[in-house]
Amino acid sequence: MGSRDRDLRPPSASLLIENVLRVRPTASVEDACRIAPMLADLPVADLSERMAQTRRRLGLDDQGRRVGSRVRS
């Protein structure tokens, strides 16, 4: 048991989605499936909703821009 079991388990969909959005904040569902093919196993509507939730949690809007980070002049 222990770390060997953890190493054999595939990454969770949540982790994959978060990593995709960190690399490409504007990623569509199709982009996400190309970047992380394991996500293609999820229904499109479920993946879309989970990506929206993760974007909000990361402080991104629907277009992948940071929310509330305005440049001061």
Protein Blocks (a to p, Z undefined) as FASTA:
>chain_A
ZZllmmmpccdfklmmmmmmmmmmmbcfklmmmmmmmlmmpcfklmmmmmmmmmmmnopa
fkopaehiacdZZ
